[in-house]
Amino acid sequence: MPTYEYQCQKCKKPHEALQSITAKPLTKCPKCGGRLKRLMGSGSGFIFKGSGFYITDYRKKSYHEAKKKDQPNSSGSSSSSTGSKT
C-alpha cells in the first residue's frame, strides 16, 4: 500500500497515511480537525530491472568487454610479465 502525504490547512502540520490506491483521500486532520490537503509525493528512487539489484548490474556492455580484456588470462603462463628478455 502506498503512503500518502497530507498537510492540514488550519494547523499546517504534515501527516502521512498508509492507504489503498482505491481509498478516498482523507479530509479531516487527526490533530485539530481542520481540512487536509493531499500533497504530491516525490515517489520512490528505486529502479528494479535486470537480474539483480546492484548498480553494477546496469553497466554497459562496453564496460564488461573492457574489463574482460584487462583481466589476466588464468590459463596462460605468468612468466611473460615477470620474466627477463634475452
N, C-alpha and C positions, 0 to 999 in steps of 0.2 A: 504494500500500500504506500502511496506517495505521501510526503509530508508537505502540507500547505502552510504558507506564512500569511498571517493577518496582522493588521495594526488597528488599534482602537482609535476612532475619531475623537473621542472625548478625553481619555487619559493618555493617549499617544504611546501606549505600551505595545510592544510587538508580542505576538503569540504564534505558536506553531501547533498544528493539529494534524494527526495521522488519520487520513480519511480515504475512503474508497474513491475511485475515479468517478463513479456514478453518484456519489453523495452530493447533496445540495450544499453550497457554501454556508459557512457559519455567519450569523448576523448579529449575535449578541456577545459582548465582551464578558468573559468569565470573571473579571476583577470588579468592574464598575457597572456593567450592564449597558454600556454605551454601544454605539453602532460600529461594527467591524468592517474593514475594507480589506479585500484579499489582494495580496501583493504578488508581483511577478517574481517567481523563483529563479535563481541562477542556474538551476539544473545540476546535472552531475558531470564530473570531469572524467568519467571512465570511458575507455574505448576497448571493447572486447571484440577482437577479431583474430583469426588465425588459430593456430593450435595451442597457444599458451597466453599468458597474461603478463609477460615481461616485455620491457621496452626493446630488448634485443630481438624479440620475435618479429618486430616490424621493420627491421633493417632491409635495405635494398639488396637486390640480387648482386649488384656490383661489389658491395662491401664483402659479402660472403665469398665471392670469387677471388677477390684480392687477399682475403685472409688465408684462403687455401694455398695461394701462391707463396705467401710469406712464411708459412709453416715449413719446418724442415721435414724431409721425407724420412719416415721412421724405418723404411725397409732399406734405404741406401746406407753406404758406409759413412762414418763420421770423420774419416781420415782426410778427406778432401779439404775441409775447412781448417783443420789444425796441423796438417802435415806440412813439411818443408818442400819447396820446389827444387829440383835438381836439374 
